[in-house]
């Protein structure tokens, strides 16, 4: 119906598995590039909005 996963708050961990279905591959790619640009170490909420495989996810910060 054209809605989104979450209208009030972020996607969080519960709906993370459905984010790419909602936003598409291109949308997720854009979000990953923005995340990488502004949080290159991956320390800001790793794995909350996007699946993250940066240094913070591996415990290397």
PQR file of N, CA, C, O and H, with PARSE charges and radii, in Angstrom:
ATOM      1  N   UNK A   1       0.802  -1.185   0.000 -0.4000 1.5000
ATOM      2  CA  UNK A   1       0.000   0.000   0.000 -0.0000 2.0000
ATOM      3  C   UNK A   1       0.851   1.258   0.000  0.5500 1.7000
ATOM      4  O   UNK A   1       0.321   2.356   0.170 -0.5500 1.4000
ATOM      5  N   UNK A   2       2.152   1.124  -0.186 -0.4000 1.5000
ATOM      6  CA  UNK A   2       3.014   2.285  -0.257 -0.0000 2.0000
ATOM      7  C   UNK A   2       3.519   2.786   1.077  0.5500 1.7000
ATOM      8  O   UNK A   2       4.154   3.838   1.147 -0.5500 1.4000
ATOM      9  H   UNK A   2       2.582   0.232  -0.325  0.4000 1.0000
ATOM     10  N   UNK A   3       3.242   2.039   2.148 -0.4000 1.5000
ATOM     11  CA  UNK A   3       3.706   2.467   3.464 -0.0000 2.0000
ATOM     12  C   UNK A   3       5.161   2.095   3.684  0.5500 1.7000
ATOM     13  O   UNK A   3       5.852   1.637   2.774 -0.5500 1.4000
ATOM     14  H   UNK A   3       2.726   1.184   2.091  0.4000 1.0000
ATOM     15  N   UNK A   4       5.602   2.302   4.900 -0.4000 1.5000
ATOM     16  CA  UNK A   4       6.979   1.957   5.224 -0.0000 2.0000
ATOM     17  C   UNK A   4       7.005   1.020   6.419  0.5500 1.7000
ATOM     18  O   UNK A   4       5.984   0.784   7.064 -0.5500 1.4000
ATOM     19  H   UNK A   4       5.040   2.675   5.639  0.4000 1.0000
ATOM     20  N   UNK A   5       8.178   0.495   6.702 -0.4000 1.5000
ATOM     21  CA  UNK A   5       8.340  -0.423   7.822 -0.0000 2.0000
ATOM     22  C   UNK A   5       8.023   0.235   9.150  0.5500 1.7000
ATOM     23  O   UNK A   5       7.423  -0.382  10.030 -0.5500 1.4000
ATOM     24  H   UNK A   5       9.008   0.688   6.178  0.4000 1.0000
ATOM     25  N   UNK A   6       8.419   1.465   9.291 -0.4000 1.5000
ATOM     26  CA  UNK A   6       8.269   2.159  10.557 -0.0000 2.0000
ATOM     27  C   UNK A   6       8.096   3.648  10.288  0.5500 1.7000
ATOM     28  O   UNK A   6       8.912   4.263   9.601 -0.5500 1.4000
ATOM     29  H   UNK A   6       8.907   1.967   8.576  0.4000 1.0000
ATOM     30  N   UNK A   7       7.059   4.205  10.819 -0.4000 1.5000
ATOM     31  CA  UNK A   7       6.814   5.614  10.579 -0.0000 2.0000
ATOM     32  C   UNK A   7       7.253   6.515  11.721  0.5500 1.7000
ATOM     33  O   UNK A   7       7.467   7.709  11.516 -0.5500 1.4000
ATOM     34  H   UNK A   7       6.397   3.705  11.377  0.4000 1.0000
ATOM     35  N   UNK A   8       7.387   5.972  12.899 -0.4000 1.5000
ATOM     36  CA  UNK A   8       7.695   6.781  14.071 -0.0000 2.0000
ATOM     37  C   UNK A   8       9.168   6.773  14.446  0.5500 1.7000
ATOM     38  O   UNK A   8       9.760   7.824  14.693 -0.5500 1.4000
ATOM     39  H   UNK A   8       7.213   5.001  13.066  0.4000 1.0000
ATOM     40  N   UNK A   9       9.748   5.597  14.487 -0.4000 1.5000
ATOM     41  CA  UNK A   9      11.112   5.449  14.968 -0.0000 2.0000
ATOM     42  C   UNK A   9      11.924   4.700  13.920  0.5500 1.7000
ATOM     43  O   UNK A   9      11.389   4.300  12.886 -0.5500 1.4000
ATOM     44  H   UNK A   9       9.267   4.743  14.286  0.4000 1.0000
ATOM     45  N   UNK A  10      13.200   4.509  14.181 -0.4000 1.5000
ATOM     46  CA  UNK A  10      14.065   3.790  13.252 -0.0000 2.0000
ATOM     47  C   UNK A  10      13.649   2.345  13.082  0.5500 1.7000
ATOM     48  O   UNK A  10      12.789   1.846  13.807 -0.5500 1.4000
ATOM     49  H   UNK A  10      13.634   4.834  15.022  0.4000 1.0000
ATOM     50  N   UNK A  11      14.247   1.692  12.146 -0.4000 1.5000
ATOM     51  CA  UNK A  11      13.928   0.298  11.861 -0.0000 2.0000
ATOM     52  C   UNK A  11      14.268  -0.589  13.054  0.5500 1.7000
ATOM     53  O   UNK A  11      13.510  -1.502  13.383 -0.5500 1.4000
ATOM     54  H   UNK A  11      14.946   2.098  11.556  0.4000 1.0000
ATOM     55  N   UNK A  12      15.402  -0.328  13.704 -0.4000 1.5000
ATOM     56  CA  UNK A  12      15.796  -1.141  14.844 -0.0000 2.0000
ATOM     57  C   UNK A  12      16.166  -2.549  14.430  0.5500 1.7000
ATOM     58  O   UNK A  12      16.352  -2.824  13.245 -0.5500 1.4000
ATOM     59  H   UNK A  12      16.018   0.413  13.437  0.4000 1.0000
ATOM     60  N   UNK A  13      16.274  -3.432  15.387 -0.4000 1.5000
ATOM     61  CA  UNK A  13      16.723  -4.790  15.088 -0.0000 2.0000
ATOM     62  C   UNK A  13      15.585  -5.711  14.688  0.5500 1.7000
ATOM     63  O   UNK A  13      15.810  -6.684  13.968 -0.5500 1.4000
ATOM     64  H   UNK A  13      16.123  -3.208  16.350  0.4000 1.0000
ATOM     65  N   UNK A  14      14.376  -5.432  15.133 -0.4000 1.5000
ATOM     66  CA  UNK A  14      13.251  -6.318  14.855 -0.0000 2.0000
ATOM     67  C   UNK A  14      12.920  -6.372  13.368  0.5500 1.7000
ATOM     68  O   UNK A  14      12.646  -7.447  12.835 -0.5500 1.4000
ATOM     69  H   UNK A  14      14.193  -4.642  15.718  0.4000 1.0000
ATOM     70  N   UNK A  15      12.942  -5.245  12.707 -0.4000 1.5000
ATOM     71  CA  UNK A  15      12.546  -5.172  11.304 -0.0000 2.0000
ATOM     72  C   UNK A  15      13.733  -5.087  10.347  0.5500 1.7000
ATOM     73  O   UNK A  15      13.551  -4.885   9.147 -0.5500 1.4000
ATOM     74  H   UNK A  15      13.164  -4.372  13.141  0.4000 1.0000
ATOM     75  N   UNK A  16      14.927  -5.237  10.866 -0.4000 1.5000
ATOM     76  CA  UNK A  16      16.130  -5.087  10.053 -0.0000 2.0000
ATOM     77  C   UNK A  16      16.166  -6.062   8.877  0.5500 1.7000
ATOM     78  O   UNK A  16      16.637  -5.708   7.796 -0.5500 1.4000
ATOM     79  H   UNK A  16      15.075  -5.401  11.841  0.4000 1.0000
ATOM     80  N   UNK A  17      15.682  -7.260   9.073 -0.4000 1.5000
ATOM     81  CA  UNK A  17      15.701  -8.272   8.010 -0.0000 2.0000
ATOM     82  C   UNK A  17      14.838  -7.874   6.808  0.5500 1.7000
ATOM     83  O   UNK A  17      15.023  -8.403   5.712 -0.5500 1.4000
ATOM     84  H   UNK A  17      15.299  -7.548   9.951  0.4000 1.0000
ATOM     85  N   UNK A  18      13.911  -6.959   7.004 -0.4000 1.5000
ATOM     86  CA  UNK A  18      12.993  -6.554   5.932 -0.0000 2.0000
ATOM     87  C   UNK A  18      13.367  -5.222   5.288  0.5500 1.7000
ATOM     88  O   UNK A  18      12.688  -4.769   4.366 -0.5500 1.4000
ATOM     89  H   UNK A  18      13.760  -6.529   7.894  0.4000 1.0000
ATOM     90  N   UNK A  19      14.430  -4.597   5.760 -0.4000 1.5000
ATOM     91  CA  UNK A  19      14.794  -3.264   5.275 -0.0000 2.0000
ATOM     92  C   UNK A  19      15.078  -3.259   3.780  0.5500 1.7000
ATOM     93  O   UNK A  19      14.619  -2.363   3.072 -0.5500 1.4000
ATOM     94  H   UNK A  19      14.981  -4.964   6.509  0.4000 1.0000
ATOM     95  N   UNK A  20      15.822  -4.238   3.288 -0.4000 1.5000
ATOM     96  CA  UNK A  20      16.141  -4.242   1.859 -0.0000 2.0000
ATOM     97  C   UNK A  20      14.902  -4.478   1.009  0.5500 1.7000
ATOM     98  O   UNK A  20      14.793  -3.932  -0.089 -0.5500 1.4000
ATOM     99  H   UNK A  20      16.195  -4.966   3.863  0.4000 1.0000
ATOM    100  N   UNK A  21      13.985  -5.272   1.492 -0.4000 1.5000
ATOM    101  CA  UNK A  21      12.733  -5.487   0.760 -0.0000 2.0000
ATOM    102  C   UNK A  21      11.970  -4.163   0.637  0.5500 1.7000
ATOM    103  O   UNK A  21      11.384  -3.872  -0.406 -0.5500 1.4000
ATOM    104  H   UNK A  21      14.073  -5.715   2.383  0.4000 1.0000
ATOM    105  N   UNK A  22      11.981  -3.374   1.696 -0.4000 1.5000
ATOM    106  CA  UNK A  22      11.271  -2.100   1.708 -0.0000 2.0000
ATOM    107  C   UNK A  22      11.984  -1.043   0.872  0.5500 1.7000
ATOM    108  O   UNK A  22      11.352  -0.340   0.084 -0.5500 1.4000
ATOM    109  H   UNK A  22      12.457  -3.610   2.543  0.4000 1.0000
ATOM    110  N   UNK A  23      13.304  -0.933   1.045 -0.4000 1.5000
ATOM    111  CA  UNK A  23      14.060   0.159   0.434 -0.0000 2.0000
ATOM    112  C   UNK A  23      14.678  -0.192  -0.905  0.5500 1.7000
ATOM    113  O   UNK A  23      15.050   0.700  -1.667 -0.5500 1.4000
ATOM    114  H   UNK A  23      13.817  -1.505   1.685  0.4000 1.0000
ATOM    115  N   UNK A  24      14.794  -1.476  -1.204 -0.4000 1.5000
ATOM    116  CA  UNK A  24      15.422  -1.916  -2.440 -0.0000 2.0000
ATOM    117  C   UNK A  24      16.939  -1.937  -2.312  0.5500 1.7000
ATOM    118  O   UNK A  24      17.510  -1.366  -1.382 -0.5500 1.4000
ATOM    119  H   UNK A  24      14.492  -2.201  -0.585  0.4000 1.0000
ATOM    120  N   UNK A  25      17.568  -2.599  -3.255 -0.4000 1.5000
ATOM    121  CA  UNK A  25      19.018  -2.723  -3.251 -0.0000 2.0000
ATOM    122  C   UNK A  25      19.696  -1.366  -3.378  0.5500 1.7000
ATOM    123  O   UNK A  25      20.678  -1.090  -2.690 -0.5500 1.4000
ATOM    124  H   UNK A  25      17.103  -3.063  -4.010  0.4000 1.0000
ATOM    125  N   UNK A  26      19.175  -0.527  -4.253 -0.4000 1.5000
ATOM    126  CA  UNK A  26      19.771   0.802  -4.450 -0.0000 2.0000
ATOM    127  C   UNK A  26      19.625   1.655  -3.190  0.5500 1.7000
ATOM    128  O   UNK A  26      20.564   2.353  -2.805 -0.5500 1.4000
ATOM    129  H   UNK A  26      18.377  -0.751  -4.812  0.4000 1.0000
ATOM    130  N   UNK A  27      18.462   1.605  -2.549 -0.4000 1.5000
ATOM    131  CA  UNK A  27      18.242   2.371  -1.325 -0.0000 2.0000
ATOM    132  C   UNK A  27      19.161   1.930  -0.200  0.5500 1.7000
ATOM    133  O   UNK A  27      19.707   2.757   0.530 -0.5500 1.4000
ATOM    134  H   UNK A  27      17.700   1.038  -2.861  0.4000 1.0000
ATOM    135  N   UNK A  28      19.329   0.629  -0.066 -0.4000 1.5000
ATOM    136  CA  UNK A  28      20.236   0.108   0.964 -0.0000 2.0000
ATOM    137  C   UNK A  28      21.677   0.489   0.647  0.5500 1.7000
ATOM    138  O   UNK A  28      22.449   0.808   1.552 -0.5500 1.4000
ATOM    139  H   UNK A  28      18.886  -0.043  -0.659  0.4000 1.0000
ATOM    140  N   UNK A  29      22.041   0.457  -0.622 -0.4000 1.5000
ATOM    141  CA  UNK A  29      23.386   0.859  -1.014 -0.0000 2.0000
ATOM    142  C   UNK A  29      23.657   2.316  -0.665  0.5500 1.7000
ATOM    143  O   UNK A  29      24.734   2.659  -0.178 -0.5500 1.4000
ATOM    144  H   UNK A  29      21.414   0.198  -1.357  0.4000 1.0000
ATOM    145  N   UNK A  30      22.672   3.165  -0.917 -0.4000 1.5000
ATOM    146  CA  UNK A  30      22.808   4.584  -0.576 -0.0000 2.0000
ATOM    147  C   UNK A  30      22.964   4.751   0.932  0.5500 1.7000
ATOM    148  O   UNK A  30      23.823   5.505   1.389 -0.5500 1.4000
ATOM    149  H   UNK A  30      21.797   2.887  -1.313  0.4000 1.0000
ATOM    150  N   UNK A  31      22.153   4.064   1.691 -0.4000 1.5000
ATOM    151  CA  UNK A  31      22.243   4.163   3.146 -0.0000 2.0000
ATOM    152  C   UNK A  31      23.600   3.676   3.655  0.5500 1.7000
ATOM    153  O   UNK A  31      24.163   4.257   4.582 -0.5500 1.4000
ATOM    154  H   UNK A  31      21.455   3.451   1.320  0.4000 1.0000
ATOM    155  N   UNK A  32      24.122   2.610   3.047 -0.4000 1.5000
ATOM    156  CA  UNK A  32      25.437   2.110   3.453 -0.0000 2.0000
ATOM    157  C   UNK A  32      26.536   3.118   3.129  0.5500 1.7000
ATOM    158  O   UNK A  32      27.467   3.296   3.915 -0.5500 1.4000
ATOM    159  H   UNK A  32      23.664   2.138   2.293  0.4000 1.0000
ATOM    160  N   UNK A  33      26.432   3.777   1.978 -0.4000 1.5000
ATOM    161  CA  UNK A  33      27.436   4.788   1.625 -0.0000 2.0000
ATOM    162  C   UNK A  33      27.384   5.976   2.564  0.5500 1.7000
ATOM    163  O   UNK A  33      28.428   6.494   2.961 -0.5500 1.4000
ATOM    164  H   UNK A  33      25.676   3.632   1.340  0.4000 1.0000
ATOM    165  N   UNK A  34      26.194   6.416   2.924 -0.4000 1.5000
ATOM    166  CA  UNK A  34      26.055   7.528   3.873 -0.0000 2.0000
ATOM    167  C   UNK A  34      26.619   7.112   5.230  0.5500 1.7000
ATOM    168  O   UNK A  34      27.356   7.871   5.859 -0.5500 1.4000
ATOM    169  H   UNK A  34      25.346   5.996   2.602  0.4000 1.0000
ATOM    170  N   UNK A  35      26.274   5.916   5.676 -0.4000 1.5000
ATOM    171  CA  UNK A  35      26.781   5.410   6.955 -0.0000 2.0000
ATOM    172  C   UNK A  35      28.309   5.356   6.936  0.5500 1.7000
ATOM    173  O   UNK A  35      28.955   5.791   7.890 -0.5500 1.4000
ATOM    174  H   UNK A  35      25.675   5.299   5.165  0.4000 1.0000
ATOM    175  N   UNK A  36      28.879   4.835   5.876 -0.4000 1.5000
ATOM    176  CA  UNK A  36      30.332   4.735   5.757 -0.0000 2.0000
ATOM    177  C   UNK A  36      30.977   6.119   5.762  0.5500 1.7000
ATOM    178  O   UNK A  36      32.043   6.305   6.349 -0.5500 1.4000
ATOM    179  H   UNK A  36      28.354   4.481   5.102  0.4000 1.0000
ATOM    180  N   UNK A  37      30.344   7.075   5.121 -0.4000 1.5000
ATOM    181  CA  UNK A  37      30.878   8.434   5.037 -0.0000 2.0000
ATOM    182  C   UNK A  37      30.942   9.107   6.402  0.5500 1.7000
ATOM    183  O   UNK A  37      31.946   9.728   6.751 -0.5500 1.4000
ATOM    184  H   UNK A  37      29.478   6.924   4.645  0.4000 1.0000
ATOM    185  N   UNK A  38      29.863   8.980   7.172 -0.4000 1.5000
ATOM    186  CA  UNK A  38      29.774   9.703   8.435 -0.0000 2.0000
ATOM    187  C   UNK A  38      30.165   8.869   9.662  0.5500 1.7000
ATOM    188  O   UNK A  38      30.332   9.408  10.756 -0.5500 1.4000
ATOM    189  H   UNK A  38      29.048   8.476   6.889  0.4000 1.0000
ATOM    190  N   UNK A  39      30.307   7.566   9.474 -0.4000 1.5000
ATOM    191  CA  UNK A  39      30.694   6.695  10.585 -0.0000 2.0000
ATOM    192  C   UNK A  39      31.638   5.610  10.069  0.5500 1.7000
ATOM    193  O   UNK A  39      31.299   4.427  10.108 -0.5500 1.4000
ATOM    194  H   UNK A  39      30.171   7.128   8.585  0.4000 1.0000
ATOM    195  N   UNK A  40      32.814   5.999   9.590 -0.4000 1.5000
ATOM    196  CA  UNK A  40      33.723   5.035   8.964 -0.0000 2.0000
ATOM    197  C   UNK A  40      34.201   3.930   9.904  0.5500 1.7000
ATOM    198  O   UNK A  40      34.556   2.846   9.441 -0.5500 1.4000
ATOM    199  H   UNK A  40      33.090   6.960   9.559  0.4000 1.0000
ATOM    200  N   UNK A  41      34.217   4.180  11.196 -0.4000 1.5000
ATOM    201  CA  UNK A  41      34.634   3.152  12.148 -0.0000 2.0000
ATOM    202  C   UNK A  41      33.486   2.258  12.584  0.5500 1.7000
ATOM    203  O   UNK A  41      33.709   1.237  13.234 -0.5500 1.4000
ATOM    204  H   UNK A  41      33.929   5.061  11.572  0.4000 1.0000
ATOM    205  N   UNK A  42      32.265   2.627  12.236 -0.4000 1.5000
ATOM    206  CA  UNK A  42      31.103   1.817  12.562 -0.0000 2.0000
ATOM    207  C   UNK A  42      30.772   1.773  14.038  0.5500 1.7000
ATOM    208  O   UNK A  42      30.285   0.756  14.530 -0.5500 1.4000
ATOM    209  H   UNK A  42      32.084   3.457  11.708  0.4000 1.0000
ATOM    210  N   UNK A  43      31.027   2.859  14.755 -0.4000 1.5000
ATOM    211  CA  UNK A  43      30.795   2.871  16.197 -0.0000 2.0000
ATOM    212  C   UNK A  43      29.410   3.395  16.598  0.5500 1.7000
ATOM    213  O   UNK A  43      28.989   3.212  17.740 -0.5500 1.4000
ATOM    214  H   UNK A  43      31.423   3.685  14.355  0.4000 1.0000
ATOM    215  N   UNK A  44      28.718   4.030  15.687 -0.4000 1.5000
ATOM    216  CA  UNK A  44      27.402   4.589  16.000 -0.0000 2.0000
ATOM    217  C   UNK A  44      26.303   3.565  15.706  0.5500 1.7000
ATOM    218  O   UNK A  44      25.970   3.324  14.546 -0.5500 1.4000
ATOM    219  H   UNK A  44      29.060   4.178  14.759  0.4000 1.0000
ATOM    220  N   UNK A  45      25.757   2.982  16.731 -0.4000 1.5000
ATOM    221  CA  UNK A  45      24.681   1.988  16.612 -0.0000 2.0000
ATOM    222  C   UNK A  45      24.970   0.904  15.575  0.5500 1.7000
ATOM    223  O   UNK A  45      24.176   0.720  14.652 -0.5500 1.4000
ATOM    224  H   UNK A  45      26.027   3.179  17.673  0.4000 1.0000
ATOM    225  N   UNK A  46      26.069   0.192  15.701 -0.4000 1.5000
ATOM    226  CA  UNK A  46      26.379  -0.845  14.707 -0.0000 2.0000
ATOM    227  C   UNK A  46      25.303  -1.929  14.661  0.5500 1.7000
ATOM    228  O   UNK A  46      24.902  -2.472  15.690 -0.5500 1.4000
ATOM    229  H   UNK A  46      26.713   0.341  16.451  0.4000 1.0000
ATOM    230  N   UNK A  47      24.844  -2.233  13.442 -0.4000 1.5000
ATOM    231  CA  UNK A  47      23.858  -3.284  13.246 -0.0000 2.0000
ATOM    232  C   UNK A  47      22.439  -2.929  13.645  0.5500 1.7000
ATOM    233  O   UNK A  47      21.587  -3.815  13.713 -0.5500 1.4000
ATOM    234  H   UNK A  47      25.170  -1.792  12.605  0.4000 1.0000
ATOM    235  N   UNK A  48      22.160  -1.665  13.909 -0.4000 1.5000
ATOM    236  CA  UNK A  48      20.810  -1.276  14.308 -0.0000 2.0000
ATOM    237  C   UNK A  48      19.981  -0.848  13.105  0.5500 1.7000
ATOM    238  O   UNK A  48      18.871  -1.348  12.924 -0.5500 1.4000
ATOM    239  H   UNK A  48      22.853  -0.946  13.853  0.4000 1.0000
ATOM    240  N   UNK A  49      20.475   0.039  12.297 -0.4000 1.5000
ATOM    241  CA  UNK A  49      19.721   0.516  11.131 -0.0000 2.0000
ATOM    242  C   UNK A  49      20.074  -0.282   9.880  0.5500 1.7000
ATOM    243  O   UNK A  49      19.225  -0.511   9.018 -0.5500 1.4000
ATOM    244  H   UNK A  49      21.377   0.445  12.444  0.4000 1.0000
ATOM    245  N   UNK A  50      21.317  -0.695   9.791 -0.4000 1.5000
ATOM    246  CA  UNK A  50      21.809  -1.467   8.649 -0.0000 2.0000
ATOM    247  C   UNK A  50      22.618  -2.645   9.156  0.5500 1.7000
ATOM    248  O   UNK A  50      23.281  -2.541  10.187 -0.5500 1.4000
ATOM    249  H   UNK A  50      22.007  -0.508  10.491  0.4000 1.0000
ATOM    250  N   UNK A  51      22.574  -3.747   8.456 -0.4000 1.5000
ATOM    251  CA  UNK A  51      23.524  -4.799   8.806 -0.0000 2.0000
ATOM    252  C   UNK A  51      24.918  -4.231   8.589  0.5500 1.7000
ATOM    253  O   UNK A  51      25.207  -3.735   7.500 -0.5500 1.4000
ATOM    254  H   UNK A  51      22.035  -3.831   7.618  0.4000 1.0000
ATOM    255  N   UNK A  52      25.767  -4.285   9.561 -0.4000 1.5000
ATOM    256  CA  UNK A  52      27.057  -3.619   9.495 -0.0000 2.0000
ATOM    257  C   UNK A  52      28.164  -4.627   9.684  0.5500 1.7000
ATOM    258  O   UNK A  52      28.102  -5.460  10.588 -0.5500 1.4000
ATOM    259  H   UNK A  52      25.532  -4.687  10.446  0.4000 1.0000
ATOM    260  N   UNK A  53      29.163  -4.563   8.853 -0.4000 1.5000
ATOM    261  CA  UNK A  53      30.271  -5.509   8.967 -0.0000 2.0000
ATOM    262  C   UNK A  53      31.589  -4.770   9.117  0.5500 1.7000
ATOM    263  O   UNK A  53      32.650  -5.298   8.785 -0.5500 1.4000
ATOM    264  H   UNK A  53      29.214  -3.887   8.118  0.4000 1.0000
ATOM    265  N   UNK A  54      31.513  -3.537   9.622 -0.4000 1.5000
ATOM    266  CA  UNK A  54      32.724  -2.743   9.810 -0.0000 2.0000
ATOM    267  C   UNK A  54      33.501  -3.172  11.040  0.5500 1.7000
ATOM    268  O   UNK A  54      33.169  -4.177  11.669 -0.5500 1.4000
ATOM    269  H   UNK A  54      30.651  -3.107   9.892  0.4000 1.0000
ATOM    270  N   UNK A  55      34.536  -2.415  11.386 -0.4000 1.5000
ATOM    271  CA  UNK A  55      35.405  -2.746  12.514 -0.0000 2.0000
ATOM    272  C   UNK A  55      34.671  -2.893  13.841  0.5500 1.7000
ATOM    273  O   UNK A  55      35.026  -3.755  14.645 -0.5500 1.4000
ATOM    274  H   UNK A  55      34.805  -1.599  10.875  0.4000 1.0000
ATOM    275  N   UNK A  56      33.653  -2.067  14.086 -0.4000 1.5000
ATOM    276  CA  UNK A  56      32.934  -2.156  15.364 -0.0000 2.0000
ATOM    277  C   UNK A  56      32.194  -3.479  15.492  0.5500 1.7000
ATOM    278  O   UNK A  56      32.103  -4.040  16.584 -0.5500 1.4000
ATOM    279  H   UNK A  56      33.365  -1.367  13.432  0.4000 1.0000
ATOM    280  N   UNK A  57      31.671  -3.973  14.388 -0.4000 1.5000
ATOM    281  CA  UNK A  57      30.951  -5.251  14.431 -0.0000 2.0000
ATOM    282  C   UNK A  57      31.902  -6.384  14.801  0.5500 1.7000
ATOM    283  O   UNK A  57      31.503  -7.363  15.433 -0.5500 1.4000
ATOM    284  H   UNK A  57      31.745  -3.517  13.502  0.4000 1.0000
ATOM    285  N   UNK A  58      33.151  -6.241  14.404 -0.4000 1.5000
ATOM    286  CA  UNK A  58      34.139  -7.275  14.711 -0.0000 2.0000
ATOM    287  C   UNK A  58      34.805  -7.028  16.044  0.5500 1.7000
ATOM    288  O   UNK A  58      35.651  -7.813  16.471 -0.5500 1.4000
ATOM    289  H   UNK A  58      33.475  -5.446  13.890  0.4000 1.0000
ATOM    290  N   UNK A  59      34.432  -5.932  16.715 -0.4000 1.5000
ATOM    291  CA  UNK A  59      35.028  -5.608  18.000 -0.0000 2.0000
ATOM    292  C   UNK A  59      36.376  -4.935  17.880  0.5500 1.7000
ATOM    293  O   UNK A  59      37.146  -4.905  18.840 -0.5500 1.4000
ATOM    294  H   UNK A  59      33.745  -5.293  16.368  0.4000 1.0000
ATOM    295  N   UNK A  60      36.673  -4.389  16.698 -0.4000 1.5000
ATOM    296  CA  UNK A  60      37.950  -3.731  16.464 -0.0000 2.0000
ATOM    297  C   UNK A  60      37.721  -2.227  16.390  0.5500 1.7000
ATOM    298  O   UNK A  60      37.509  -1.678  15.309 -0.5500 1.4000
ATOM    299  H   UNK A  60      36.048  -4.413  15.918  0.4000 1.0000
ATOM    300  N   UNK A  61      37.764  -1.578  17.515 -0.4000 1.5000
ATOM    301  CA  UNK A  61      37.541  -0.122  17.528 -0.0000 2.0000
ATOM    302  C   UNK A  61      38.641   0.521  18.325  0.5500 1.7000
ATOM    303  O   UNK A  61      38.663   1.743  18.473 -0.5500 1.4000
ATOM    304  H   UNK A  61      37.937  -2.024  18.393  0.4000 1.0000
TER
END
